[in-house]
Amino acid sequence: MPDVRRAADRFHTVGDGVETWHSFSYGVHYDPDRIGFGPIMAINAEHVAPGGGYDVHDHADVEIVTWVLDGVLRHEDSTGQAGEIRPGTAQRLSAGTGVRHSERNASPDEPLVFVQMMLRTDYDEAPEYRQVDVDHVPGVLTPTVAVHAPAELLAVTFDAGQVVTVPAAPRSLVIVTSGEVDVAGTRLAAGDEIRFTGEGEYDLSASSAASALIWQLGLATAEVTR
């Protein structure tokens, strides 16, 4: 049966100007039954106050995928990349042998909300950066940014009454990012997740405007454009 995880059941961390909800064990939060799902190691919903964020810190041997929901994210890293990420742009940082980066709210007035996801990687070279602008067509599953892992991240937006069929994959995970979405007969609200293991294709539908991210896992690793 699909495994439903509600937003309110996630781990919760409050820091200096940052509030985070974790889907998996992360930092001080540990649960041996919540280590990961396929190659996914972390799904963190980040709420950042104006001017707040994360100063320079290190990562290695991980894919970091970021999707902004509201506001503007200011990103800088040791590959020389620096810029602002807005809703509709998928960002991927392959940490490889080691990378340093910072992520801050670019606005002094408006809050920032983003989802940051981390996966075990197939990449062991110098760190690598990529971002892709995603052109949404409501009711259509849209590929985002390729990763160095057996996984594909899709995005979808819904107008009222639309239905989308997600193809079969060894594992699949849906994160509702806005509104309410019916997934295989289960109603999910923003922040809720559902996970499938070997259960074939399934339908997503929405009775009003909504959006979601879908990880298709266990697929052949896609060719990554550098």
N, C-alpha and C positions, 0 to 999 in steps of 0.2 A: 504494500500500500504506500502511496505517497506520504512523505514526512513533512508535516506542516510546522513551521516555526513562527510564532507570533512576535511582533515587534517588541511588545512589552516584556518578553521573556529573555531578551538579549542581555549580556553583561553591559554594565554602565560605568563610565569613567567621567569624572568632572575634574578639569584642570583649570589653569589660568586662562580664561577666555575661550576655552575649548571644551565641548561636551561630546562624548563619543559613545555610540552603541555598537557593541561587538557581537557578531554572530557566532564567533568561535573563540576558543581560549586565546587570550592576548594579554601580554604584560602581567599584571598581578592577578588576572583572572585565569583560573585553570579548572578544566573539567575534562577528565580522560575520555569522556564520550562526546566531546565537542572540540576535537583537534583539527578536523578538516573534512572536506568532501571531495573525493578525487584529488586533483592537484591543488584545489583551492585551500589556502591556509588562513585567510582572513577576509572578512567583509566588514568594514568599519564605516558606519554612518557618522560623519563628522559635522558638527555644528560649531561654527567659529564666529566669535564676536567681531565687530568692526576693529580692524587693525591687529587682530590676534592671529595666532597660528603656531606653526612648528618651526623653530630655528634649525640651523644646520645639524643634520644627524646622518648616521651611516646605515647602509644596507649592503648585503652581498647575497649572491645565489638566489635571487627571487625576481619574479616579474611583478611590477607594481602598476596597476591599471586604475586610473582615476576618471570619474564621471561627475561633473558638476551639475547640481540640481538647481541651485539658486545662488546668485551673486557671481563674484569674479575671484578666481584663485591666482595668486602670484606664485610662480614656480621658478626656482633657480637650482642648478645642479652642477656638479664638477665636470660634466661633459662640455660645459660652456653654454648650455641651453638656459634661456631666461625668457619669461613671457607671461602673458595672462591667459588663463583658460576659462572659457565661459560655457554655459549650457549648450549642448550640441557638439562639443568637441571631446573625443576620447583620447586620453593620454596614456602612453605606456613607457615606463622606464625599466629597462632590463638591467638589473644591478650588476650582473656578471661577477667579475673579480672584485668589485667594490665601488660604491658610488656614495657621494655626499650630496644631500639636497635639503632644501627648505621649502615650506609651503605655508603661505600666509594669506589672510584676507586682504585683497588689494584695495578694499574700500574703507575709508575712515567712518562711514556712516551706515552702510548696509551690512546685514549678516551674510554669511557664506554657509552653504550646505553642499556637501559633496559625499560621494560614496567612493571609498578607496578599497581596492581588492588586491590581494597578494596570492600568487601561485608559485608552487615549486617549478623551477625552470629547467629547460634543456640547454641553457646558454651559459658558457663558462669563459667568455672572452671579456674584452674591455667593455665598460658600460655603454649602453646604447639607448637612444631616445627616439620616440616617434609620437606624433599626434595626427589625428584624422578628424576632419569635419564630417559629421554624419548628416546626410540629407534624409530627413524623415518623410515618409509617405504614410499617413495614418492607415492602420490596418495591414501594414507590410513589415515583416521581420527584416531588419536592416543590419548587415554586418558592421562592426565598429573597427577596432584596431586589432591587428594580428598579434599573437603572443608566441613566445618560444616555449610552448607547452602543448600537450594534447587537449586543447580547449579552444572554443570559439565564443566570443561575446557578441550577442545580438541585442539590439534595442528595438522597442516597438512603442508607438503611440496609438491611442484609440480615439475615434469619434464614437458617439453614442450608437450602440447596437452592433458594432463590428466584432467579428469572430476571426481568430487567427489560429491556424494549426501549426504546432511546433513539431518538426520531424523527429523520428526516433533517434536516440543516442544512447550509448551505454549508461550515461548518467546525465541528468539535466537539473538545473536549479533556476528558479524564477524569483526575482526580487521585485516587488511592486514599489515603484518610485513616486507615484502620485495617483490619487483617485482610488477606485476599487475595481478589482479584476477578478472574474470567476475563472478558476483554473481547475480543469477536470472536475467541475461540479463543486469546488470549494471556493467560498468568497474570501478574498484576501484584500486587506487595506494597505495603505502606504507603510512600508517598513516590514511587512510580513513576507515570509519566504515559503516556498514549497520545493521539495527535492524528490526527484524520481530516480529509481535505479532499475534499469532493464524493463521498463513498462511500455515501450512503444511510443507512438505519437500521441499528442494530447492537445486539447483546445484551450485557448484563452479568449475571453470575451469581456466586454464592458458595456454597461448600460448608460454610461456618461463618460466624459473625457477622462483619460487615465494614461499611465505609462508604466513600462516595466523593462527590466534587463533580464536576459536569459543567457545562462552559461550552458553550452553544449559540451560535455566532457567525455573523455575517452576516445576522441576522434584522432585520426592521424594528424600529427603536428603540421599546421599550415606553413607554406613557404612564406617567410617573413621578408617584406621589402624593407631594406635598410636605407 
